[in-house]
Amino acid sequence: MKKKFKYPLIKNNILKDDLSRVIKYLKKKDPVLTQSKFTRQFEQKWSKWLGTKYSVFVNSGSSANLISMSLLKLKYPKGGEVIVPPLTWSSDISSIIHCGFKPVFVDIKLKNLAMDEDLILKKINKKTKAVFLTYVQGFNGLSDRLLKFLKIKNIDLIEDVCESHGAKFKGRKLGTFGWTSNFSFYYAHHMSTIEGGMVCTSCYKTYNNILMLRSHGMLREIEDIKIKNKIYNKNKDLNKDFIFELPGYNLRNNEIGAIIGINQLKRLNSNIKKRNLNHRYFLKNLNKNFFFTEFDLTGSSNYAFNLILKIKSKKIMKKLVLELRKNGVEFRLGSAGGGNQIRQPYVRNIFKTIRHNNFKITDHIHFFGMYIGNYPDLKKTDIKNITNIINAAVEKF
């Protein structure tokens, strides 16, 4: 039986109002459940909210990552290198590997948990095909310098915004700067469709390729009539309904997820404001002698409370973990993705020469960092209680 926490990672992320919309639809005579008009509506509403031209609803953020890397593979069939952080979710790196590219790891900065742009620029060479930038837990990781350099070098930016819905750079939402961007609607994220994700782009050709990759590579999925007719004429021996133009997948979502997503989108902006206020209050009440609090909050859209020890102390960490568990505070060690992905078997067993301890900041977070749940229902008194538990755990050291 799963333990109930007094302060869980997430609470009430799918409301009765969301479910009532689904129930109402299910009571209709013969409702369509596979992707249909509500999926399209959700994609259009998401595009408008985000500020991008095209969005495609898929079954997870990991599937969104896989599609972005598959698009890159279409562009560069011979492969190449993709720069990626070691502090990220596993599917960012595994999608690079599955699509035949080599991940090139770059350490992060504490202030925003994103890749250090100085290190990114040093790693870029003739083999570099893309920078896969993860915005960890709501922090902005972009700069004018990085964007300008990538443009000059003609290197694609792929944005992982799975944990950072609504975060901004210079007033513009993250997810609108790259060639593609990927979002997750998993239950614990800023908004949820139970399971789900979105791939976004402002390139029409890329959009049509995403539509095909999502649905078995089928030509009938795309909107471009000219492309359809051109391919029809080249394949007159095939049934028009079953022309598989690309080596695709089945990564589709469904109408139930789309209905929930449409309803959730209505309260996303207000929930982001609550999360950010919660985060500032959390940082304000932490013991700054022991914990890092100097995050760059400009444009942030907080996903979770990061708790990072300033010093390397296994004794303090052990005491902190014990006190949090004893008081019913749920947490995840290592922060995003459980910490340093280079320590994970799926990376270590393939790339045997990469040393995990060369990534000092990521490795510090791996052993001396964690995150605690932040959600709109969390009250100031709850946050104060949590910080009191944390501060009490370290006060004797």
Buried (B, 14 or more C-beta within 10 A) or exposed (E): EEEEBEBBBBEEBBEEEBBEBBEEBEEEEEBEEEBEEBBEBBBEBBBEBBEBBBBBBBBBBBBBBBBBBBBBBEBBEEBBBBBBBBBBBBBBBBBBBBBBBBBBBBBBBBEBBBBBBEBBBEBBEEEBBBBBBBBBBBBBBBBEEBBEBBEEEEBBBBBBBBBBBBBBBEEEBBBBBBBBBBBBBBBBBBBBBBBBBBBBBBBEEBBBBBBBBBBBBBBBBBEBEEBBEEBEEEBEEEEEEEBBBBEBBEBBBBBBBBBBBBBBBEBBEEBBEBBBBBBBBBBEBBBEEBBBBEBBBEBBBBBBBBBBBBEEBEEBBEBBBEBBEEBEBBBBBBBBBBBBBBBBEEBEEEBEEBEBEEBEBBBBBBBBBBBBBBBBEBEEEBBBBBBEBBBBBBEEE
